[in-house]
Amino acid sequence: MTGSGLPTMPKQHPTTPDGRYFVVRGRLWRMSNPNLPAADRARFVSDLMTARRAVAQARRAGDPAAEARAHAAVDEAKHALGERGPAWWPDEAPDLNRHMARTTPYADWFASLGP
């Protein structure tokens, strides 16, 4: 909480200079495609959140079939957002999703962030 009694915003994860990845605990995670129209992005994010809630609900219910369907819906939404599947950038740069930043071409940039 801030002094005003309002909750503080969580610290954002660093984003690579080219905007392709964000970093969590040293690992690169692919960003959503920034070229998606706003209405599509909103729909896909809504679909993703609905699917994530369905995963949690299926786990609580102990329903493996429902959980598998919910995981498939998460995957579908992440593909639609560009976070999975073919890389959304136009050049031939490799997809480094889930790689440790220190072992990629982003190593110097990541080291410059400090501890």
PDB file as gemmi writes it, atoms N, CA and C in Angstrom:
CRYST1    1.000    1.000    1.000  90.00  90.00  90.00 P 1                      
ATOM      1  N   MET A   1       0.841  -1.190   0.000  1.00  0.00           N  
ATOM      2  CA  MET A   1       0.000   0.000   0.000  1.00  0.00           C  
ATOM      3  C   MET A   1       0.883   1.250   0.000  1.00  0.00           C  
ATOM      4  N   THR A   2       0.372   2.277  -0.611  1.00  0.00           N  
ATOM      5  CA  THR A   2       1.061   3.561  -0.598  1.00  0.00           C  
ATOM      6  C   THR A   2       0.581   4.351   0.610  1.00  0.00           C  
ATOM      7  N   GLY A   3       1.173   5.493   0.868  1.00  0.00           N  
ATOM      8  CA  GLY A   3       0.744   6.348   1.964  1.00  0.00           C  
ATOM      9  C   GLY A   3      -0.695   6.814   1.803  1.00  0.00           C  
ATOM     10  N   SER A   4      -1.205   6.782   0.573  1.00  0.00           N  
ATOM     11  CA  SER A   4      -2.578   7.216   0.322  1.00  0.00           C  
ATOM     12  C   SER A   4      -3.591   6.123   0.636  1.00  0.00           C  
ATOM     13  N   GLY A   5      -3.095   4.928   1.007  1.00  0.00           N  
ATOM     14  CA  GLY A   5      -3.990   3.824   1.267  1.00  0.00           C  
ATOM     15  C   GLY A   5      -4.359   3.040   0.025  1.00  0.00           C  
ATOM     16  N   LEU A   6      -3.853   3.476  -1.135  1.00  0.00           N  
ATOM     17  CA  LEU A   6      -4.115   2.762  -2.379  1.00  0.00           C  
ATOM     18  C   LEU A   6      -3.066   1.678  -2.569  1.00  0.00           C  
ATOM     19  N   PRO A   7      -3.447   0.554  -3.154  1.00  0.00           N  
ATOM     20  CA  PRO A   7      -2.445  -0.484  -3.388  1.00  0.00           C  
ATOM     21  C   PRO A   7      -1.408  -0.011  -4.393  1.00  0.00           C  
ATOM     22  N   THR A   8      -0.174  -0.466  -4.208  1.00  0.00           N  
ATOM     23  CA  THR A   8       0.880  -0.113  -5.148  1.00  0.00           C  
ATOM     24  C   THR A   8       0.819  -1.057  -6.330  1.00  0.00           C  
ATOM     25  N   MET A   9       1.258  -0.576  -7.480  1.00  0.00           N  
ATOM     26  CA  MET A   9       1.306  -1.414  -8.676  1.00  0.00           C  
ATOM     27  C   MET A   9       2.510  -2.337  -8.538  1.00  0.00           C  
ATOM     28  N   PRO A  10       2.376  -3.583  -8.978  1.00  0.00           N  
ATOM     29  CA  PRO A  10       3.520  -4.479  -8.914  1.00  0.00           C  
ATOM     30  C   PRO A  10       4.628  -3.978  -9.832  1.00  0.00           C  
ATOM     31  N   LYS A  11       5.865  -4.262  -9.455  1.00  0.00           N  
ATOM     32  CA  LYS A  11       6.998  -3.870 -10.278  1.00  0.00           C  
ATOM     33  C   LYS A  11       6.930  -4.617 -11.603  1.00  0.00           C  
ATOM     34  N   GLN A  12       7.078  -3.882 -12.696  1.00  0.00           N  
ATOM     35  CA  GLN A  12       7.031  -4.517 -14.008  1.00  0.00           C  
ATOM     36  C   GLN A  12       8.310  -5.294 -14.256  1.00  0.00           C  
ATOM     37  N   HIS A  13       8.182  -6.351 -15.010  1.00  0.00           N  
ATOM     38  CA  HIS A  13       9.347  -7.132 -15.401  1.00  0.00           C  
ATOM     39  C   HIS A  13      10.063  -6.382 -16.511  1.00  0.00           C  
ATOM     40  N   PRO A  14      11.397  -6.460 -16.547  1.00  0.00           N  
ATOM     41  CA  PRO A  14      12.115  -5.774 -17.621  1.00  0.00           C  
ATOM     42  C   PRO A  14      11.752  -6.359 -18.984  1.00  0.00           C  
ATOM     43  N   THR A  15      11.699  -5.489 -19.968  1.00  0.00           N  
ATOM     44  CA  THR A  15      11.390  -5.870 -21.344  1.00  0.00           C  
ATOM     45  C   THR A  15      12.631  -5.639 -22.189  1.00  0.00           C  
ATOM     46  N   THR A  16      12.955  -6.596 -23.047  1.00  0.00           N  
ATOM     47  CA  THR A  16      14.137  -6.458 -23.894  1.00  0.00           C  
ATOM     48  C   THR A  16      14.015  -5.202 -24.758  1.00  0.00           C  
ATOM     49  N   PRO A  17      15.137  -4.621 -25.132  1.00  0.00           N  
ATOM     50  CA  PRO A  17      15.098  -3.384 -25.916  1.00  0.00           C  
ATOM     51  C   PRO A  17      14.281  -3.477 -27.202  1.00  0.00           C  
ATOM     52  N   ASP A  18      14.195  -4.666 -27.795  1.00  0.00           N  
ATOM     53  CA  ASP A  18      13.426  -4.814 -29.037  1.00  0.00           C  
ATOM     54  C   ASP A  18      11.952  -5.127 -28.779  1.00  0.00           C  
ATOM     55  N   GLY A  19      11.567  -5.251 -27.512  1.00  0.00           N  
ATOM     56  CA  GLY A  19      10.170  -5.471 -27.155  1.00  0.00           C  
ATOM     57  C   GLY A  19       9.649  -6.871 -27.432  1.00  0.00           C  
ATOM     58  N   ARG A  20      10.547  -7.811 -27.675  1.00  0.00           N  
ATOM     59  CA  ARG A  20      10.100  -9.173 -27.986  1.00  0.00           C  
ATOM     60  C   ARG A  20       9.859 -10.030 -26.747  1.00  0.00           C  
ATOM     61  N   TYR A  21      10.558  -9.731 -25.655  1.00  0.00           N  
ATOM     62  CA  TYR A  21      10.486 -10.570 -24.460  1.00  0.00           C  
ATOM     63  C   TYR A  21      10.417  -9.720 -23.202  1.00  0.00           C  
ATOM     64  N   PHE A  22       9.882 -10.300 -22.148  1.00  0.00           N  
ATOM     65  CA  PHE A  22      10.052  -9.764 -20.809  1.00  0.00           C  
ATOM     66  C   PHE A  22      10.806 -10.831 -20.023  1.00  0.00           C  
ATOM     67  N   VAL A  23      11.393 -10.442 -18.903  1.00  0.00           N  
ATOM     68  CA  VAL A  23      12.249 -11.349 -18.148  1.00  0.00           C  
ATOM     69  C   VAL A  23      11.678 -11.563 -16.754  1.00  0.00           C  
ATOM     70  N   VAL A  24      11.561 -12.836 -16.379  1.00  0.00           N  
ATOM     71  CA  VAL A  24      11.143 -13.217 -15.032  1.00  0.00           C  
ATOM     72  C   VAL A  24      12.177 -14.205 -14.508  1.00  0.00           C  
ATOM     73  N   ARG A  25      12.797 -13.852 -13.372  1.00  0.00           N  
ATOM     74  CA  ARG A  25      13.828 -14.696 -12.754  1.00  0.00           C  
ATOM     75  C   ARG A  25      14.888 -15.137 -13.765  1.00  0.00           C  
ATOM     76  N   GLY A  26      15.283 -14.209 -14.629  1.00  0.00           N  
ATOM     77  CA  GLY A  26      16.355 -14.456 -15.582  1.00  0.00           C  
ATOM     78  C   GLY A  26      15.942 -15.161 -16.855  1.00  0.00           C  
ATOM     79  N   ARG A  27      14.688 -15.523 -16.985  1.00  0.00           N  
ATOM     80  CA  ARG A  27      14.218 -16.265 -18.156  1.00  0.00           C  
ATOM     81  C   ARG A  27      13.402 -15.354 -19.069  1.00  0.00           C  
ATOM     82  N   LEU A  28      13.621 -15.502 -20.394  1.00  0.00           N  
ATOM     83  CA  LEU A  28      12.888 -14.729 -21.393  1.00  0.00           C  
ATOM     84  C   LEU A  28      11.522 -15.365 -21.638  1.00  0.00           C  
ATOM     85  N   TRP A  29      10.502 -14.516 -21.704  1.00  0.00           N  
ATOM     86  CA  TRP A  29       9.142 -14.940 -22.036  1.00  0.00           C  
ATOM     87  C   TRP A  29       8.643 -14.044 -23.153  1.00  0.00           C  
ATOM     88  N   ARG A  30       8.112 -14.650 -24.204  1.00  0.00           N  
ATOM     89  CA  ARG A  30       7.697 -13.882 -25.375  1.00  0.00           C  
ATOM     90  C   ARG A  30       6.528 -12.955 -25.052  1.00  0.00           C  
ATOM     91  N   MET A  31       6.636 -11.736 -25.524  1.00  0.00           N  
ATOM     92  CA  MET A  31       5.572 -10.745 -25.396  1.00  0.00           C  
ATOM     93  C   MET A  31       4.473 -11.044 -26.416  1.00  0.00           C  
ATOM     94  N   SER A  32       3.304 -10.502 -26.163  1.00  0.00           N  
ATOM     95  CA  SER A  32       2.215 -10.572 -27.142  1.00  0.00           C  
ATOM     96  C   SER A  32       2.592  -9.748 -28.365  1.00  0.00           C  
ATOM     97  N   ASN A  33       1.992 -10.079 -29.471  1.00  0.00           N  
ATOM     98  CA  ASN A  33       2.228  -9.368 -30.721  1.00  0.00           C  
ATOM     99  C   ASN A  33       1.692  -7.939 -30.593  1.00  0.00           C  
ATOM    100  N   PRO A  34       2.565  -6.936 -30.662  1.00  0.00           N  
ATOM    101  CA  PRO A  34       2.112  -5.552 -30.513  1.00  0.00           C  
ATOM    102  C   PRO A  34       1.305  -5.051 -31.713  1.00  0.00           C  
ATOM    103  N   ASN A  35       1.293  -5.809 -32.794  1.00  0.00           N  
ATOM    104  CA  ASN A  35       0.572  -5.394 -33.997  1.00  0.00           C  
ATOM    105  C   ASN A  35      -0.876  -5.869 -34.024  1.00  0.00           C  
ATOM    106  N   LEU A  36      -1.318  -6.562 -32.986  1.00  0.00           N  
ATOM    107  CA  LEU A  36      -2.715  -7.002 -32.942  1.00  0.00           C  
ATOM    108  C   LEU A  36      -3.630  -5.794 -32.770  1.00  0.00           C  
ATOM    109  N   PRO A  37      -4.744  -5.766 -33.474  1.00  0.00           N  
ATOM    110  CA  PRO A  37      -5.716  -4.694 -33.241  1.00  0.00           C  
ATOM    111  C   PRO A  37      -6.208  -4.756 -31.786  1.00  0.00           C  
ATOM    112  N   ALA A  38      -6.477  -3.601 -31.210  1.00  0.00           N  
ATOM    113  CA  ALA A  38      -6.860  -3.520 -29.796  1.00  0.00           C  
ATOM    114  C   ALA A  38      -8.062  -4.397 -29.458  1.00  0.00           C  
ATOM    115  N   ALA A  39      -9.050  -4.435 -30.320  1.00  0.00           N  
ATOM    116  CA  ALA A  39     -10.247  -5.240 -30.044  1.00  0.00           C  
ATOM    117  C   ALA A  39      -9.904  -6.731 -30.018  1.00  0.00           C  
ATOM    118  N   ASP A  40      -9.051  -7.161 -30.934  1.00  0.00           N  
ATOM    119  CA  ASP A  40      -8.635  -8.568 -30.942  1.00  0.00           C  
ATOM    120  C   ASP A  40      -7.843  -8.898 -29.682  1.00  0.00           C  
ATOM    121  N   ARG A  41      -6.886  -8.010 -29.337  1.00  0.00           N  
ATOM    122  CA  ARG A  41      -6.075  -8.232 -28.148  1.00  0.00           C  
ATOM    123  C   ARG A  41      -6.974  -8.358 -26.918  1.00  0.00           C  
ATOM    124  N   ALA A  42      -7.927  -7.471 -26.784  1.00  0.00           N  
ATOM    125  CA  ALA A  42      -8.826  -7.502 -25.623  1.00  0.00           C  
ATOM    126  C   ALA A  42      -9.603  -8.822 -25.568  1.00  0.00           C  
ATOM    127  N   ARG A  43     -10.073  -9.271 -26.713  1.00  0.00           N  
ATOM    128  CA  ARG A  43     -10.827 -10.527 -26.763  1.00  0.00           C  
ATOM    129  C   ARG A  43      -9.932 -11.706 -26.401  1.00  0.00           C  
ATOM    130  N   PHE A  44      -8.711 -11.739 -26.947  1.00  0.00           N  
ATOM    131  CA  PHE A  44      -7.800 -12.848 -26.669  1.00  0.00           C  
ATOM    132  C   PHE A  44      -7.369 -12.859 -25.198  1.00  0.00           C  
ATOM    133  N   VAL A  45      -7.128 -11.683 -24.626  1.00  0.00           N  
ATOM    134  CA  VAL A  45      -6.766 -11.611 -23.206  1.00  0.00           C  
ATOM    135  C   VAL A  45      -7.940 -12.084 -22.352  1.00  0.00           C  
ATOM    136  N   SER A  46      -9.134 -11.680 -22.704  1.00  0.00           N  
ATOM    137  CA  SER A  46     -10.323 -12.144 -21.984  1.00  0.00           C  
ATOM    138  C   SER A  46     -10.447 -13.668 -22.072  1.00  0.00           C  
ATOM    139  N   ASP A  47     -10.229 -14.206 -23.270  1.00  0.00           N  
ATOM    140  CA  ASP A  47     -10.268 -15.658 -23.452  1.00  0.00           C  
ATOM    141  C   ASP A  47      -9.208 -16.338 -22.583  1.00  0.00           C  
ATOM    142  N   LEU A  48      -8.025 -15.744 -22.521  1.00  0.00           N  
ATOM    143  CA  LEU A  48      -6.934 -16.310 -21.724  1.00  0.00           C  
ATOM    144  C   LEU A  48      -7.295 -16.325 -20.242  1.00  0.00           C  
ATOM    145  N   MET A  49      -7.827 -15.220 -19.753  1.00  0.00           N  
ATOM    146  CA  MET A  49      -8.186 -15.157 -18.336  1.00  0.00           C  
ATOM    147  C   MET A  49      -9.308 -16.140 -18.002  1.00  0.00           C  
ATOM    148  N   THR A  50     -10.274 -16.263 -18.895  1.00  0.00           N  
ATOM    149  CA  THR A  50     -11.363 -17.228 -18.696  1.00  0.00           C  
ATOM    150  C   THR A  50     -10.801 -18.642 -18.646  1.00  0.00           C  
ATOM    151  N   ALA A  51      -9.885 -18.953 -19.554  1.00  0.00           N  
ATOM    152  CA  ALA A  51      -9.287 -20.288 -19.587  1.00  0.00           C  
ATOM    153  C   ALA A  51      -8.459 -20.558 -18.337  1.00  0.00           C  
ATOM    154  N   ARG A  52      -7.726 -19.555 -17.857  1.00  0.00           N  
ATOM    155  CA  ARG A  52      -6.930 -19.749 -16.632  1.00  0.00           C  
ATOM    156  C   ARG A  52      -7.834 -19.998 -15.429  1.00  0.00           C  
ATOM    157  N   ARG A  53      -8.937 -19.287 -15.366  1.00  0.00           N  
ATOM    158  CA  ARG A  53      -9.892 -19.543 -14.271  1.00  0.00           C  
ATOM    159  C   ARG A  53     -10.457 -20.953 -14.376  1.00  0.00           C  
ATOM    160  N   ALA A  54     -10.700 -21.415 -15.612  1.00  0.00           N  
ATOM    161  CA  ALA A  54     -11.223 -22.759 -15.823  1.00  0.00           C  
ATOM    162  C   ALA A  54     -10.212 -23.820 -15.386  1.00  0.00           C  
ATOM    163  N   VAL A  55      -8.919 -23.564 -15.602  1.00  0.00           N  
ATOM    164  CA  VAL A  55      -7.879 -24.486 -15.131  1.00  0.00           C  
ATOM    165  C   VAL A  55      -7.964 -24.603 -13.611  1.00  0.00           C  
ATOM    166  N   ALA A  56      -8.011 -23.466 -12.941  1.00  0.00           N  
ATOM    167  CA  ALA A  56      -8.067 -23.476 -11.476  1.00  0.00           C  
ATOM    168  C   ALA A  56      -9.323 -24.175 -10.980  1.00  0.00           C  
ATOM    169  N   GLN A  57     -10.445 -23.904 -11.602  1.00  0.00           N  
ATOM    170  CA  GLN A  57     -11.709 -24.519 -11.182  1.00  0.00           C  
ATOM    171  C   GLN A  57     -11.661 -26.036 -11.385  1.00  0.00           C  
ATOM    172  N   ALA A  58     -11.113 -26.470 -12.509  1.00  0.00           N  
ATOM    173  CA  ALA A  58     -11.026 -27.913 -12.785  1.00  0.00           C  
ATOM    174  C   ALA A  58     -10.095 -28.601 -11.787  1.00  0.00           C  
ATOM    175  N   ARG A  59      -9.001 -27.925 -11.425  1.00  0.00           N  
ATOM    176  CA  ARG A  59      -8.088 -28.503 -10.425  1.00  0.00           C  
ATOM    177  C   ARG A  59      -8.786 -28.644  -9.087  1.00  0.00           C  
ATOM    178  N   ARG A  60      -9.487 -27.592  -8.685  1.00  0.00           N  
ATOM    179  CA  ARG A  60     -10.209 -27.649  -7.397  1.00  0.00           C  
ATOM    180  C   ARG A  60     -11.252 -28.762  -7.406  1.00  0.00           C  
ATOM    181  N   ALA A  61     -11.867 -28.976  -8.558  1.00  0.00           N  
ATOM    182  CA  ALA A  61     -12.914 -29.995  -8.676  1.00  0.00           C  
ATOM    183  C   ALA A  61     -12.324 -31.394  -8.876  1.00  0.00           C  
ATOM    184  N   GLY A  62     -11.016 -31.458  -9.123  1.00  0.00           N  
ATOM    185  CA  GLY A  62     -10.404 -32.758  -9.376  1.00  0.00           C  
ATOM    186  C   GLY A  62     -10.885 -33.387 -10.673  1.00  0.00           C  
ATOM    187  N   ASP A  63     -11.086 -32.569 -11.685  1.00  0.00           N  
ATOM    188  CA  ASP A  63     -11.623 -33.034 -12.970  1.00  0.00           C  
ATOM    189  C   ASP A  63     -10.535 -32.950 -14.048  1.00  0.00           C  
ATOM    190  N   PRO A  64      -9.777 -34.040 -14.251  1.00  0.00           N  
ATOM    191  CA  PRO A  64      -8.671 -34.000 -15.213  1.00  0.00           C  
ATOM    192  C   PRO A  64      -9.107 -33.702 -16.645  1.00  0.00           C  
ATOM    193  N   ALA A  65     -10.278 -34.182 -17.055  1.00  0.00           N  
ATOM    194  CA  ALA A  65     -10.734 -33.916 -18.427  1.00  0.00           C  
ATOM    195  C   ALA A  65     -11.024 -32.429 -18.617  1.00  0.00           C  
ATOM    196  N   ALA A  66     -11.684 -31.829 -17.648  1.00  0.00           N  
ATOM    197  CA  ALA A  66     -11.963 -30.387 -17.728  1.00  0.00           C  
ATOM    198  C   ALA A  66     -10.669 -29.594 -17.660  1.00  0.00           C  
ATOM    199  N   GLU A  67      -9.715 -30.054 -16.859  1.00  0.00           N  
ATOM    200  CA  GLU A  67      -8.434 -29.353 -16.772  1.00  0.00           C  
ATOM    201  C   GLU A  67      -7.699 -29.418 -18.106  1.00  0.00           C  
ATOM    202  N   ALA A  68      -7.719 -30.564 -18.763  1.00  0.00           N  
ATOM    203  CA  ALA A  68      -7.069 -30.699 -20.067  1.00  0.00           C  
ATOM    204  C   ALA A  68      -7.714 -29.773 -21.095  1.00  0.00           C  
ATOM    205  N   ARG A  69      -9.048 -29.690 -21.079  1.00  0.00           N  
ATOM    206  CA  ARG A  69      -9.740 -28.775 -22.003  1.00  0.00           C  
ATOM    207  C   ARG A  69      -9.364 -27.322 -21.702  1.00  0.00           C  
ATOM    208  N   ALA A  70      -9.272 -26.987 -20.421  1.00  0.00           N  
ATOM    209  CA  ALA A  70      -8.923 -25.615 -20.037  1.00  0.00           C  
ATOM    210  C   ALA A  70      -7.492 -25.281 -20.446  1.00  0.00           C  
ATOM    211  N   HIS A  71      -6.569 -26.222 -20.266  1.00  0.00           N  
ATOM    212  CA  HIS A  71      -5.179 -25.992 -20.707  1.00  0.00           C  
ATOM    213  C   HIS A  71      -5.124 -25.792 -22.218  1.00  0.00           C  
ATOM    214  N   ALA A  72      -5.925 -26.537 -22.956  1.00  0.00           N  
ATOM    215  CA  ALA A  72      -5.973 -26.365 -24.413  1.00  0.00           C  
ATOM    216  C   ALA A  72      -6.489 -24.971 -24.764  1.00  0.00           C  
ATOM    217  N   ALA A  73      -7.454 -24.477 -23.999  1.00  0.00           N  
ATOM    218  CA  ALA A  73      -7.986 -23.130 -24.244  1.00  0.00           C  
ATOM    219  C   ALA A  73      -6.937 -22.065 -23.921  1.00  0.00           C  
ATOM    220  N   VAL A  74      -6.144 -22.280 -22.870  1.00  0.00           N  
ATOM    221  CA  VAL A  74      -5.043 -21.361 -22.548  1.00  0.00           C  
ATOM    222  C   VAL A  74      -4.070 -21.330 -23.722  1.00  0.00           C  
ATOM    223  N   ASP A  75      -3.699 -22.506 -24.210  1.00  0.00           N  
ATOM    224  CA  ASP A  75      -2.755 -22.594 -25.321  1.00  0.00           C  
ATOM    225  C   ASP A  75      -3.288 -21.882 -26.564  1.00  0.00           C  
ATOM    226  N   GLU A  76      -4.564 -22.075 -26.849  1.00  0.00           N  
ATOM    227  CA  GLU A  76      -5.180 -21.427 -28.012  1.00  0.00           C  
ATOM    228  C   GLU A  76      -5.126 -19.899 -27.878  1.00  0.00           C  
ATOM    229  N   ALA A  77      -5.429 -19.383 -26.697  1.00  0.00           N  
ATOM    230  CA  ALA A  77      -5.398 -17.937 -26.480  1.00  0.00           C  
ATOM    231  C   ALA A  77      -3.978 -17.396 -26.591  1.00  0.00           C  
ATOM    232  N   LYS A  78      -3.004 -18.132 -26.052  1.00  0.00           N  
ATOM    233  CA  LYS A  78      -1.619 -17.681 -26.136  1.00  0.00           C  
ATOM    234  C   LYS A  78      -1.116 -17.692 -27.581  1.00  0.00           C  
ATOM    235  N   HIS A  79      -1.553 -18.662 -28.355  1.00  0.00           N  
ATOM    236  CA  HIS A  79      -1.212 -18.662 -29.784  1.00  0.00           C  
ATOM    237  C   HIS A  79      -1.826 -17.434 -30.463  1.00  0.00           C  
ATOM    238  N   ALA A  80      -3.077 -17.155 -30.166  1.00  0.00           N  
ATOM    239  CA  ALA A  80      -3.755 -16.007 -30.781  1.00  0.00           C  
ATOM    240  C   ALA A  80      -3.051 -14.697 -30.425  1.00  0.00           C  
ATOM    241  N   LEU A  81      -2.532 -14.606 -29.199  1.00  0.00           N  
ATOM    242  CA  LEU A  81      -1.829 -13.398 -28.763  1.00  0.00           C  
ATOM    243  C   LEU A  81      -0.413 -13.307 -29.332  1.00  0.00           C  
ATOM    244  N   GLY A  82       0.090 -14.407 -29.873  1.00  0.00           N  
ATOM    245  CA  GLY A  82       1.456 -14.413 -30.404  1.00  0.00           C  
ATOM    246  C   GLY A  82       2.493 -14.810 -29.387  1.00  0.00           C  
ATOM    247  N   GLU A  83       2.069 -15.224 -28.200  1.00  0.00           N  
ATOM    248  CA  GLU A  83       3.014 -15.621 -27.160  1.00  0.00           C  
ATOM    249  C   GLU A  83       3.549 -17.037 -27.378  1.00  0.00           C  
ATOM    250  N   ARG A  84       2.866 -17.808 -28.193  1.00  0.00           N  
ATOM    251  CA  ARG A  84       3.296 -19.153 -28.569  1.00  0.00           C  
ATOM    252  C   ARG A  84       3.111 -19.292 -30.073  1.00  0.00           C  
ATOM    253  N   GLY A  85       3.678 -20.354 -30.617  1.00  0.00           N  
ATOM    254  CA  GLY A  85       3.567 -20.581 -32.055  1.00  0.00           C  
ATOM    255  C   GLY A  85       4.646 -19.815 -32.804  1.00  0.00           C  
ATOM    256  N   PRO A  86       4.435 -19.574 -34.082  1.00  0.00           N  
ATOM    257  CA  PRO A  86       5.440 -18.864 -34.876  1.00  0.00           C  
ATOM    258  C   PRO A  86       5.710 -17.474 -34.299  1.00  0.00           C  
ATOM    259  N   ALA A  87       6.971 -17.078 -34.363  1.00  0.00           N  
ATOM    260  CA  ALA A  87       7.352 -15.744 -33.881  1.00  0.00           C  
ATOM    261  C   ALA A  87       6.630 -14.682 -34.701  1.00  0.00           C  
ATOM    262  N   TRP A  88       6.203 -13.615 -34.026  1.00  0.00           N  
ATOM    263  CA  TRP A  88       5.438 -12.566 -34.705  1.00  0.00           C  
ATOM    264  C   TRP A  88       6.310 -11.513 -35.364  1.00  0.00           C  
ATOM    265  N   TRP A  89       7.605 -11.497 -35.094  1.00  0.00           N  
ATOM    266  CA  TRP A  89       8.457 -10.463 -35.689  1.00  0.00           C  
ATOM    267  C   TRP A  89       8.817 -10.853 -37.114  1.00  0.00           C  
ATOM    268  N   PRO A  90       9.020  -9.833 -37.964  1.00  0.00           N  
ATOM    269  CA  PRO A  90       9.184 -10.096 -39.399  1.00  0.00           C  
ATOM    270  C   PRO A  90      10.569 -10.584 -39.815  1.00  0.00           C  
ATOM    271  N   ASP A  91      11.599 -10.379 -38.982  1.00  0.00           N  
ATOM    272  CA  ASP A  91      12.928 -10.816 -39.411  1.00  0.00           C  
ATOM    273  C   ASP A  91      13.117 -12.308 -39.102  1.00  0.00           C  
ATOM    274  N   GLU A  92      14.244 -12.811 -39.405  1.00  0.00           N  
ATOM    275  CA  GLU A  92      14.520 -14.249 -39.244  1.00  0.00           C  
ATOM    276  C   GLU A  92      15.146 -14.576 -37.890  1.00  0.00           C  
ATOM    277  N   ALA A  93      15.103 -13.644 -36.937  1.00  0.00           N  
ATOM    278  CA  ALA A  93      15.712 -13.875 -35.625  1.00  0.00           C  
ATOM    279  C   ALA A  93      15.062 -15.087 -34.957  1.00  0.00           C  
ATOM    280  N   PRO A  94      15.875 -15.905 -34.300  1.00  0.00           N  
ATOM    281  CA  PRO A  94      15.318 -17.091 -33.651  1.00  0.00           C  
ATOM    282  C   PRO A  94      14.424 -16.713 -32.475  1.00  0.00           C  
ATOM    283  N   ASP A  95      13.520 -17.605 -32.148  1.00  0.00           N  
ATOM    284  CA  ASP A  95      12.661 -17.415 -30.980  1.00  0.00           C  
ATOM    285  C   ASP A  95      13.414 -17.948 -29.760  1.00  0.00           C  
ATOM    286  N   LEU A  96      13.655 -17.090 -28.800  1.00  0.00           N  
ATOM    287  CA  LEU A  96      14.400 -17.465 -27.606  1.00  0.00           C  
ATOM    288  C   LEU A  96      13.489 -17.604 -26.388  1.00  0.00           C  
ATOM    289  N   ASN A  97      12.212 -17.820 -26.627  1.00  0.00           N  
ATOM    290  CA  ASN A  97      11.248 -17.968 -25.543  1.00  0.00           C  
ATOM    291  C   ASN A  97      11.720 -19.055 -24.576  1.00  0.00           C  
ATOM    292  N   ARG A  98      11.672 -18.744 -23.300  1.00  0.00           N  
ATOM    293  CA  ARG A  98      12.024 -19.627 -22.189  1.00  0.00           C  
ATOM    294  C   ARG A  98      13.526 -19.859 -22.024  1.00  0.00           C  
ATOM    295  N   HIS A  99      14.350 -19.208 -22.823  1.00  0.00           N  
ATOM    296  CA  HIS A  99      15.797 -19.308 -22.640  1.00  0.00           C  
ATOM    297  C   HIS A  99      16.220 -18.402 -21.484  1.00  0.00           C  
ATOM    298  N   MET A 100      17.317 -18.747 -20.854  1.00  0.00           N  
ATOM    299  CA  MET A 100      17.882 -17.882 -19.828  1.00  0.00           C  
ATOM    300  C   MET A 100      18.527 -16.685 -20.537  1.00  0.00           C  
ATOM    301  N   ALA A 101      18.200 -15.493 -20.096  1.00  0.00           N  
ATOM    302  CA  ALA A 101      18.689 -14.280 -20.764  1.00  0.00           C  
ATOM    303  C   ALA A 101      20.205 -14.241 -20.826  1.00  0.00           C  
ATOM    304  N   ARG A 102      20.871 -14.746 -19.798  1.00  0.00           N  
ATOM    305  CA  ARG A 102      22.342 -14.680 -19.738  1.00  0.00           C  
ATOM    306  C   ARG A 102      23.022 -15.542 -20.792  1.00  0.00           C  
ATOM    307  N   THR A 103      22.265 -16.442 -21.441  1.00  0.00           N  
ATOM    308  CA  THR A 103      22.856 -17.323 -22.454  1.00  0.00           C  
ATOM    309  C   THR A 103      22.399 -16.950 -23.863  1.00  0.00           C  
ATOM    310  N   THR A 104      21.874 -15.756 -24.028  1.00  0.00           N  
ATOM    311  CA  THR A 104      21.339 -15.321 -25.320  1.00  0.00           C  
ATOM    312  C   THR A 104      22.034 -14.048 -25.780  1.00  0.00           C  
ATOM    313  N   PRO A 105      21.714 -13.567 -26.960  1.00  0.00           N  
ATOM    314  CA  PRO A 105      22.268 -12.277 -27.400  1.00  0.00           C  
ATOM    315  C   PRO A 105      21.860 -11.110 -26.494  1.00  0.00           C  
ATOM    316  N   TYR A 106      20.906 -11.323 -25.587  1.00  0.00           N  
ATOM    317  CA  TYR A 106      20.493 -10.282 -24.646  1.00  0.00           C  
ATOM    318  C   TYR A 106      21.345 -10.272 -23.378  1.00  0.00           C  
ATOM    319  N   ALA A 107      22.375 -11.093 -23.311  1.00  0.00           N  
ATOM    320  CA  ALA A 107      23.165 -11.260 -22.085  1.00  0.00           C  
ATOM    321  C   ALA A 107      23.740  -9.939 -21.573  1.00  0.00           C  
ATOM    322  N   ASP A 108      24.357  -9.146 -22.440  1.00  0.00           N  
ATOM    323  CA  ASP A 108      24.948  -7.880 -21.989  1.00  0.00           C  
ATOM    324  C   ASP A 108      23.871  -6.922 -21.491  1.00  0.00           C  
ATOM    325  N   TRP A 109      22.772  -6.831 -22.216  1.00  0.00           N  
ATOM    326  CA  TRP A 109      21.660  -5.993 -21.785  1.00  0.00           C  
ATOM    327  C   TRP A 109      21.159  -6.449 -20.410  1.00  0.00           C  
ATOM    328  N   PHE A 110      20.967  -7.749 -20.252  1.00  0.00           N  
ATOM    329  CA  PHE A 110      20.446  -8.283 -18.987  1.00  0.00           C  
ATOM    330  C   PHE A 110      21.440  -8.015 -17.848  1.00  0.00           C  
ATOM    331  N   ALA A 111      22.720  -8.212 -18.091  1.00  0.00           N  
ATOM    332  CA  ALA A 111      23.738  -7.948 -17.068  1.00  0.00           C  
ATOM    333  C   ALA A 111      23.737  -6.480 -16.655  1.00  0.00           C  
ATOM    334  N   SER A 112      23.435  -5.599 -17.601  1.00  0.00           N  
ATOM    335  CA  SER A 112      23.449  -4.166 -17.301  1.00  0.00           C  
ATOM    336  C   SER A 112      22.301  -3.751 -16.355  1.00  0.00           C  
ATOM    337  N   LEU A 113      21.318  -4.621 -16.190  1.00  0.00           N  
ATOM    338  CA  LEU A 113      20.200  -4.304 -15.299  1.00  0.00           C  
ATOM    339  C   LEU A 113      20.599  -4.367 -13.836  1.00  0.00           C  
ATOM    340  N   GLY A 114      21.693  -5.080 -13.557  1.00  0.00           N  
ATOM    341  CA  GLY A 114      22.156  -5.212 -12.174  1.00  0.00           C  
ATOM    342  C   GLY A 114      21.394  -6.296 -11.435  1.00  0.00           C  
ATOM    343  N   PRO A 115      21.685  -6.389 -10.128  1.00  0.00           N  
ATOM    344  CA  PRO A 115      21.062  -7.455  -9.323  1.00  0.00           C  
ATOM    345  C   PRO A 115      19.569  -7.317  -9.166  1.00  0.00           C  
TER     346      PRO A 115                                                      
END                                                                             
